[in-house]
Amino acid sequence: MSAKTYSFRDEDGNLVNYTVKEMLAIDKKEYILMAPETDRSSVEVYKFSMQDGNECLELVDNEQELSKIKSASKII
C-alpha cells in the first residue's frame, strides 16, 4: 500500500509534496502528521479546522497541544 501524499504551494508559490505519516483524533480534534518528501525526517503537525465554511489545515505550534499529540502518536 502506498503512502498518501498531499501537495501544497508554499509562500513563494513552489509546489511542496508531503507524505502522511499519521492521523490522530484527540479531544474531538483531528490532526495529521506529515513530512515533506524532500526531508522525510522532519515531521510537521497540522490540525483540521474550518474557515469560511471550508476545511483547512492549521500548523500546530502550541506546546501544550503538541505535548498531547506526542503522547498519543506512534511516530514522534
PDB file as gemmi writes it, atoms N, CA and C in Angstrom:
CRYST1    1.000    1.000    1.000  90.00  90.00  90.00 P 1                      
ATOM      1  N   MET A   1       0.850  -1.183   0.000  1.00  0.00           N  
ATOM      2  CA  MET A   1       0.000   0.000   0.000  1.00  0.00           C  
ATOM      3  C   MET A   1       0.890   1.238   0.000  1.00  0.00           C  
ATOM      4  N   SER A   2       0.644   2.168  -0.899  1.00  0.00           N  
ATOM      5  CA  SER A   2       1.470   3.359  -0.971  1.00  0.00           C  
ATOM      6  C   SER A   2       0.987   4.416   0.023  1.00  0.00           C  
ATOM      7  N   ALA A   3       1.916   5.256   0.430  1.00  0.00           N  
ATOM      8  CA  ALA A   3       1.599   6.308   1.395  1.00  0.00           C  
ATOM      9  C   ALA A   3       0.766   7.396   0.725  1.00  0.00           C  
ATOM     10  N   LYS A   4      -0.124   7.989   1.486  1.00  0.00           N  
ATOM     11  CA  LYS A   4      -0.954   9.080   0.982  1.00  0.00           C  
ATOM     12  C   LYS A   4      -0.109  10.350   0.939  1.00  0.00           C  
ATOM     13  N   THR A   5      -0.237  11.113  -0.118  1.00  0.00           N  
ATOM     14  CA  THR A   5       0.515  12.355  -0.246  1.00  0.00           C  
ATOM     15  C   THR A   5      -0.427  13.522  -0.524  1.00  0.00           C  
ATOM     16  N   TYR A   6       0.008  14.694  -0.103  1.00  0.00           N  
ATOM     17  CA  TYR A   6      -0.698  15.941  -0.380  1.00  0.00           C  
ATOM     18  C   TYR A   6       0.306  16.905  -0.989  1.00  0.00           C  
ATOM     19  N   SER A   7      -0.166  17.781  -1.828  1.00  0.00           N  
ATOM     20  CA  SER A   7       0.678  18.804  -2.429  1.00  0.00           C  
ATOM     21  C   SER A   7       0.117  20.167  -2.072  1.00  0.00           C  
ATOM     22  N   PHE A   8       1.019  21.061  -1.689  1.00  0.00           N  
ATOM     23  CA  PHE A   8       0.644  22.422  -1.295  1.00  0.00           C  
ATOM     24  C   PHE A   8       1.591  23.412  -1.963  1.00  0.00           C  
ATOM     25  N   ARG A   9       1.157  24.625  -2.058  1.00  0.00           N  
ATOM     26  CA  ARG A   9       2.025  25.704  -2.537  1.00  0.00           C  
ATOM     27  C   ARG A   9       2.540  26.467  -1.318  1.00  0.00           C  
ATOM     28  N   ASP A  10       3.854  26.703  -1.285  1.00  0.00           N  
ATOM     29  CA  ASP A  10       4.424  27.478  -0.191  1.00  0.00           C  
ATOM     30  C   ASP A  10       4.213  28.963  -0.456  1.00  0.00           C  
ATOM     31  N   GLU A  11       4.724  29.803   0.430  1.00  0.00           N  
ATOM     32  CA  GLU A  11       4.501  31.244   0.311  1.00  0.00           C  
ATOM     33  C   GLU A  11       5.130  31.849  -0.945  1.00  0.00           C  
ATOM     34  N   ASP A  12       6.076  31.125  -1.571  1.00  0.00           N  
ATOM     35  CA  ASP A  12       6.703  31.583  -2.805  1.00  0.00           C  
ATOM     36  C   ASP A  12       6.054  30.991  -4.047  1.00  0.00           C  
ATOM     37  N   GLY A  13       5.006  30.166  -3.860  1.00  0.00           N  
ATOM     38  CA  GLY A  13       4.304  29.568  -4.977  1.00  0.00           C  
ATOM     39  C   GLY A  13       4.892  28.252  -5.457  1.00  0.00           C  
ATOM     40  N   ASN A  14       5.918  27.756  -4.762  1.00  0.00           N  
ATOM     41  CA  ASN A  14       6.537  26.486  -5.137  1.00  0.00           C  
ATOM     42  C   ASN A  14       5.693  25.321  -4.641  1.00  0.00           C  
ATOM     43  N   LEU A  15       5.574  24.277  -5.452  1.00  0.00           N  
ATOM     44  CA  LEU A  15       4.822  23.096  -5.073  1.00  0.00           C  
ATOM     45  C   LEU A  15       5.657  22.239  -4.129  1.00  0.00           C  
ATOM     46  N   VAL A  16       5.076  21.890  -2.966  1.00  0.00           N  
ATOM     47  CA  VAL A  16       5.755  21.055  -1.973  1.00  0.00           C  
ATOM     48  C   VAL A  16       4.882  19.837  -1.731  1.00  0.00           C  
ATOM     49  N   ASN A  17       5.471  18.645  -1.842  1.00  0.00           N  
ATOM     50  CA  ASN A  17       4.753  17.394  -1.615  1.00  0.00           C  
ATOM     51  C   ASN A  17       5.024  16.894  -0.206  1.00  0.00           C  
ATOM     52  N   TYR A  18       3.966  16.451   0.468  1.00  0.00           N  
ATOM     53  CA  TYR A  18       4.061  15.912   1.823  1.00  0.00           C  
ATOM     54  C   TYR A  18       3.554  14.475   1.839  1.00  0.00           C  
ATOM     55  N   THR A  19       4.193  13.652   2.648  1.00  0.00           N  
ATOM     56  CA  THR A  19       3.752  12.281   2.864  1.00  0.00           C  
ATOM     57  C   THR A  19       3.099  12.198   4.232  1.00  0.00           C  
ATOM     58  N   VAL A  20       1.899  11.635   4.286  1.00  0.00           N  
ATOM     59  CA  VAL A  20       1.179  11.483   5.553  1.00  0.00           C  
ATOM     60  C   VAL A  20       1.850  10.375   6.354  1.00  0.00           C  
ATOM     61  N   LYS A  21       2.209  10.699   7.592  1.00  0.00           N  
ATOM     62  CA  LYS A  21       2.831   9.733   8.488  1.00  0.00           C  
ATOM     63  C   LYS A  21       1.822   9.135   9.460  1.00  0.00           C  
ATOM     64  N   GLU A  22       0.853   9.967   9.894  1.00  0.00           N  
ATOM     65  CA  GLU A  22      -0.115   9.501  10.888  1.00  0.00           C  
ATOM     66  C   GLU A  22      -1.282  10.482  10.955  1.00  0.00           C  
ATOM     67  N   MET A  23      -2.461   9.947  11.280  1.00  0.00           N  
ATOM     68  CA  MET A  23      -3.635  10.785  11.538  1.00  0.00           C  
ATOM     69  C   MET A  23      -4.149  10.427  12.929  1.00  0.00           C  
ATOM     70  N   LEU A  24      -4.501  11.454  13.700  1.00  0.00           N  
ATOM     71  CA  LEU A  24      -4.940  11.251  15.082  1.00  0.00           C  
ATOM     72  C   LEU A  24      -6.201  12.054  15.361  1.00  0.00           C  
ATOM     73  N   ALA A  25      -7.005  11.565  16.293  1.00  0.00           N  
ATOM     74  CA  ALA A  25      -8.150  12.308  16.817  1.00  0.00           C  
ATOM     75  C   ALA A  25      -7.945  12.413  18.324  1.00  0.00           C  
ATOM     76  N   ILE A  26      -7.857  13.649  18.810  1.00  0.00           N  
ATOM     77  CA  ILE A  26      -7.636  13.907  20.238  1.00  0.00           C  
ATOM     78  C   ILE A  26      -8.579  15.016  20.669  1.00  0.00           C  
ATOM     79  N   ASP A  27      -9.325  14.791  21.744  1.00  0.00           N  
ATOM     80  CA  ASP A  27     -10.253  15.798  22.273  1.00  0.00           C  
ATOM     81  C   ASP A  27     -11.170  16.362  21.188  1.00  0.00           C  
ATOM     82  N   LYS A  28     -11.717  15.483  20.365  1.00  0.00           N  
ATOM     83  CA  LYS A  28     -12.652  15.850  19.295  1.00  0.00           C  
ATOM     84  C   LYS A  28     -12.028  16.732  18.222  1.00  0.00           C  
ATOM     85  N   LYS A  29     -10.699  16.734  18.127  1.00  0.00           N  
ATOM     86  CA  LYS A  29      -9.988  17.460  17.074  1.00  0.00           C  
ATOM     87  C   LYS A  29      -9.205  16.438  16.261  1.00  0.00           C  
ATOM     88  N   GLU A  30      -9.096  16.711  14.970  1.00  0.00           N  
ATOM     89  CA  GLU A  30      -8.369  15.805  14.090  1.00  0.00           C  
ATOM     90  C   GLU A  30      -7.047  16.439  13.685  1.00  0.00           C  
ATOM     91  N   TYR A  31      -6.002  15.611  13.732  1.00  0.00           N  
ATOM     92  CA  TYR A  31      -4.651  16.063  13.414  1.00  0.00           C  
ATOM     93  C   TYR A  31      -4.051  15.177  12.332  1.00  0.00           C  
ATOM     94  N   ILE A  32      -3.152  15.750  11.573  1.00  0.00           N  
ATOM     95  CA  ILE A  32      -2.421  14.993  10.563  1.00  0.00           C  
ATOM     96  C   ILE A  32      -0.938  15.314  10.720  1.00  0.00           C  
ATOM     97  N   LEU A  33      -0.127  14.273  10.763  1.00  0.00           N  
ATOM     98  CA  LEU A  33       1.320  14.419  10.884  1.00  0.00           C  
ATOM     99  C   LEU A  33       1.907  14.069   9.527  1.00  0.00           C  
ATOM    100  N   MET A  34       2.638  15.013   8.947  1.00  0.00           N  
ATOM    101  CA  MET A  34       3.177  14.848   7.600  1.00  0.00           C  
ATOM    102  C   MET A  34       4.645  15.241   7.560  1.00  0.00           C  
ATOM    103  N   ALA A  35       5.339  14.691   6.561  1.00  0.00           N  
ATOM    104  CA  ALA A  35       6.739  15.033   6.338  1.00  0.00           C  
ATOM    105  C   ALA A  35       6.901  15.467   4.883  1.00  0.00           C  
ATOM    106  N   PRO A  36       7.670  16.543   4.660  1.00  0.00           N  
ATOM    107  CA  PRO A  36       7.942  16.930   3.272  1.00  0.00           C  
ATOM    108  C   PRO A  36       8.726  15.811   2.580  1.00  0.00           C  
ATOM    109  N   GLU A  37       8.424  15.554   1.315  1.00  0.00           N  
ATOM    110  CA  GLU A  37       9.130  14.488   0.607  1.00  0.00           C  
ATOM    111  C   GLU A  37      10.618  14.771   0.486  1.00  0.00           C  
ATOM    112  N   THR A  38      11.012  16.035   0.583  1.00  0.00           N  
ATOM    113  CA  THR A  38      12.439  16.379   0.487  1.00  0.00           C  
ATOM    114  C   THR A  38      13.176  16.165   1.798  1.00  0.00           C  
ATOM    115  N   ASP A  39      12.442  16.012   2.914  1.00  0.00           N  
ATOM    116  CA  ASP A  39      13.058  15.792   4.231  1.00  0.00           C  
ATOM    117  C   ASP A  39      12.112  14.942   5.072  1.00  0.00           C  
ATOM    118  N   ARG A  40      12.103  13.658   4.823  1.00  0.00           N  
ATOM    119  CA  ARG A  40      11.146  12.758   5.476  1.00  0.00           C  
ATOM    120  C   ARG A  40      11.371  12.624   6.981  1.00  0.00           C  
ATOM    121  N   SER A  41      12.493  13.101   7.503  1.00  0.00           N  
ATOM    122  CA  SER A  41      12.742  13.014   8.942  1.00  0.00           C  
ATOM    123  C   SER A  41      12.109  14.192   9.694  1.00  0.00           C  
ATOM    124  N   SER A  42      11.660  15.194   8.973  1.00  0.00           N  
ATOM    125  CA  SER A  42      11.058  16.389   9.572  1.00  0.00           C  
ATOM    126  C   SER A  42       9.541  16.250   9.566  1.00  0.00           C  
ATOM    127  N   VAL A  43       8.955  15.944  10.718  1.00  0.00           N  
ATOM    128  CA  VAL A  43       7.501  15.754  10.816  1.00  0.00           C  
ATOM    129  C   VAL A  43       6.854  17.060  11.249  1.00  0.00           C  
ATOM    130  N   GLU A  44       5.827  17.467  10.516  1.00  0.00           N  
ATOM    131  CA  GLU A  44       5.061  18.667  10.840  1.00  0.00           C  
ATOM    132  C   GLU A  44       3.655  18.240  11.260  1.00  0.00           C  
ATOM    133  N   VAL A  45       3.093  18.961  12.230  1.00  0.00           N  
ATOM    134  CA  VAL A  45       1.781  18.610  12.780  1.00  0.00           C  
ATOM    135  C   VAL A  45       0.776  19.694  12.397  1.00  0.00           C  
ATOM    136  N   TYR A  46      -0.329  19.266  11.804  1.00  0.00           N  
ATOM    137  CA  TYR A  46      -1.395  20.178  11.401  1.00  0.00           C  
ATOM    138  C   TYR A  46      -2.717  19.727  12.011  1.00  0.00           C  
ATOM    139  N   LYS A  47      -3.585  20.710  12.235  1.00  0.00           N  
ATOM    140  CA  LYS A  47      -4.928  20.456  12.776  1.00  0.00           C  
ATOM    141  C   LYS A  47      -5.934  20.848  11.704  1.00  0.00           C  
ATOM    142  N   PHE A  48      -6.948  19.999  11.515  1.00  0.00           N  
ATOM    143  CA  PHE A  48      -8.038  20.341  10.603  1.00  0.00           C  
ATOM    144  C   PHE A  48      -8.917  21.384  11.276  1.00  0.00           C  
ATOM    145  N   SER A  49      -9.273  22.423  10.547  1.00  0.00           N  
ATOM    146  CA  SER A  49     -10.180  23.438  11.081  1.00  0.00           C  
ATOM    147  C   SER A  49     -11.059  23.950   9.945  1.00  0.00           C  
ATOM    148  N   MET A  50     -12.072  24.704  10.313  1.00  0.00           N  
ATOM    149  CA  MET A  50     -12.988  25.282   9.332  1.00  0.00           C  
ATOM    150  C   MET A  50     -12.779  26.792   9.281  1.00  0.00           C  
ATOM    151  N   GLN A  51     -12.662  27.322   8.072  1.00  0.00           N  
ATOM    152  CA  GLN A  51     -12.563  28.766   7.876  1.00  0.00           C  
ATOM    153  C   GLN A  51     -13.474  29.140   6.718  1.00  0.00           C  
ATOM    154  N   ASP A  52     -14.414  30.001   6.992  1.00  0.00           N  
ATOM    155  CA  ASP A  52     -15.381  30.441   5.978  1.00  0.00           C  
ATOM    156  C   ASP A  52     -16.090  29.268   5.317  1.00  0.00           C  
ATOM    157  N   GLY A  53     -16.398  28.231   6.119  1.00  0.00           N  
ATOM    158  CA  GLY A  53     -17.121  27.079   5.609  1.00  0.00           C  
ATOM    159  C   GLY A  53     -16.264  26.072   4.861  1.00  0.00           C  
ATOM    160  N   ASN A  54     -14.954  26.318   4.804  1.00  0.00           N  
ATOM    161  CA  ASN A  54     -14.057  25.402   4.111  1.00  0.00           C  
ATOM    162  C   ASN A  54     -13.095  24.749   5.095  1.00  0.00           C  
ATOM    163  N   GLU A  55     -12.839  23.465   4.883  1.00  0.00           N  
ATOM    164  CA  GLU A  55     -11.880  22.761   5.734  1.00  0.00           C  
ATOM    165  C   GLU A  55     -10.463  23.173   5.326  1.00  0.00           C  
ATOM    166  N   CYS A  56      -9.627  23.448   6.319  1.00  0.00           N  
ATOM    167  CA  CYS A  56      -8.252  23.822   6.032  1.00  0.00           C  
ATOM    168  C   CYS A  56      -7.329  23.205   7.086  1.00  0.00           C  
ATOM    169  N   LEU A  57      -6.046  23.284   6.830  1.00  0.00           N  
ATOM    170  CA  LEU A  57      -5.043  22.776   7.760  1.00  0.00           C  
ATOM    171  C   LEU A  57      -4.355  23.946   8.435  1.00  0.00           C  
ATOM    172  N   GLU A  58      -4.180  23.821   9.740  1.00  0.00           N  
ATOM    173  CA  GLU A  58      -3.544  24.871  10.541  1.00  0.00           C  
ATOM    174  C   GLU A  58      -2.340  24.250  11.258  1.00  0.00           C  
ATOM    175  N   LEU A  59      -1.162  24.830  11.069  1.00  0.00           N  
ATOM    176  CA  LEU A  59       0.040  24.328  11.718  1.00  0.00           C  
ATOM    177  C   LEU A  59      -0.112  24.431  13.230  1.00  0.00           C  
ATOM    178  N   VAL A  60       0.204  23.348  13.932  1.00  0.00           N  
ATOM    179  CA  VAL A  60       0.115  23.332  15.394  1.00  0.00           C  
ATOM    180  C   VAL A  60       1.459  23.770  15.952  1.00  0.00           C  
ATOM    181  N   ASP A  61       1.448  24.870  16.710  1.00  0.00           N  
ATOM    182  CA  ASP A  61       2.683  25.350  17.324  1.00  0.00           C  
ATOM    183  C   ASP A  61       2.531  25.599  18.825  1.00  0.00           C  
ATOM    184  N   ASN A  62       1.356  25.305  19.367  1.00  0.00           N  
ATOM    185  CA  ASN A  62       1.100  25.432  20.791  1.00  0.00           C  
ATOM    186  C   ASN A  62       1.756  24.258  21.516  1.00  0.00           C  
ATOM    187  N   GLU A  63       2.662  24.543  22.447  1.00  0.00           N  
ATOM    188  CA  GLU A  63       3.426  23.494  23.133  1.00  0.00           C  
ATOM    189  C   GLU A  63       2.536  22.531  23.921  1.00  0.00           C  
ATOM    190  N   GLN A  64       1.497  23.027  24.554  1.00  0.00           N  
ATOM    191  CA  GLN A  64       0.589  22.163  25.317  1.00  0.00           C  
ATOM    192  C   GLN A  64      -0.149  21.201  24.385  1.00  0.00           C  
ATOM    193  N   GLU A  65      -0.607  21.714  23.259  1.00  0.00           N  
ATOM    194  CA  GLU A  65      -1.306  20.887  22.282  1.00  0.00           C  
ATOM    195  C   GLU A  65      -0.340  19.866  21.659  1.00  0.00           C  
ATOM    196  N   LEU A  66       0.882  20.303  21.343  1.00  0.00           N  
ATOM    197  CA  LEU A  66       1.885  19.393  20.787  1.00  0.00           C  
ATOM    198  C   LEU A  66       2.244  18.281  21.773  1.00  0.00           C  
ATOM    199  N   SER A  67       2.262  18.600  23.046  1.00  0.00           N  
ATOM    200  CA  SER A  67       2.567  17.602  24.068  1.00  0.00           C  
ATOM    201  C   SER A  67       1.520  16.488  24.066  1.00  0.00           C  
ATOM    202  N   LYS A  68       0.233  16.848  23.943  1.00  0.00           N  
ATOM    203  CA  LYS A  68      -0.846  15.854  23.876  1.00  0.00           C  
ATOM    204  C   LYS A  68      -0.691  14.973  22.633  1.00  0.00           C  
ATOM    205  N   ILE A  69      -0.333  15.592  21.528  1.00  0.00           N  
ATOM    206  CA  ILE A  69      -0.172  14.862  20.272  1.00  0.00           C  
ATOM    207  C   ILE A  69       0.998  13.892  20.373  1.00  0.00           C  
ATOM    208  N   LYS A  70       2.099  14.351  20.929  1.00  0.00           N  
ATOM    209  CA  LYS A  70       3.272  13.499  21.083  1.00  0.00           C  
ATOM    210  C   LYS A  70       2.964  12.289  21.981  1.00  0.00           C  
ATOM    211  N   SER A  71       2.146  12.497  22.990  1.00  0.00           N  
ATOM    212  CA  SER A  71       1.780  11.394  23.899  1.00  0.00           C  
ATOM    213  C   SER A  71       0.943  10.327  23.184  1.00  0.00           C  
ATOM    214  N   ALA A  72       0.143  10.751  22.229  1.00  0.00           N  
ATOM    215  CA  ALA A  72      -0.744   9.827  21.522  1.00  0.00           C  
ATOM    216  C   ALA A  72      -0.121   9.246  20.243  1.00  0.00           C  
ATOM    217  N   SER A  73       0.900   9.885  19.746  1.00  0.00           N  
ATOM    218  CA  SER A  73       1.492   9.497  18.460  1.00  0.00           C  
ATOM    219  C   SER A  73       2.370   8.253  18.573  1.00  0.00           C  
ATOM    220  N   LYS A  74       2.408   7.497  17.490  1.00  0.00           N  
ATOM    221  CA  LYS A  74       3.277   6.334  17.406  1.00  0.00           C  
ATOM    222  C   LYS A  74       4.571   6.657  16.666  1.00  0.00           C  
ATOM    223  N   ILE A  75       4.663   7.867  16.074  1.00  0.00           N  
ATOM    224  CA  ILE A  75       5.841   8.191  15.267  1.00  0.00           C  
ATOM    225  C   ILE A  75       6.720   9.298  15.855  1.00  0.00           C  
ATOM    226  N   ILE A  76       6.191  10.086  16.771  1.00  0.00           N  
ATOM    227  CA  ILE A  76       7.035  11.143  17.371  1.00  0.00           C  
ATOM    228  C   ILE A  76       7.052  11.013  18.881  1.00  0.00           C  
TER     229      ILE A  76                                                      
END                                                                             
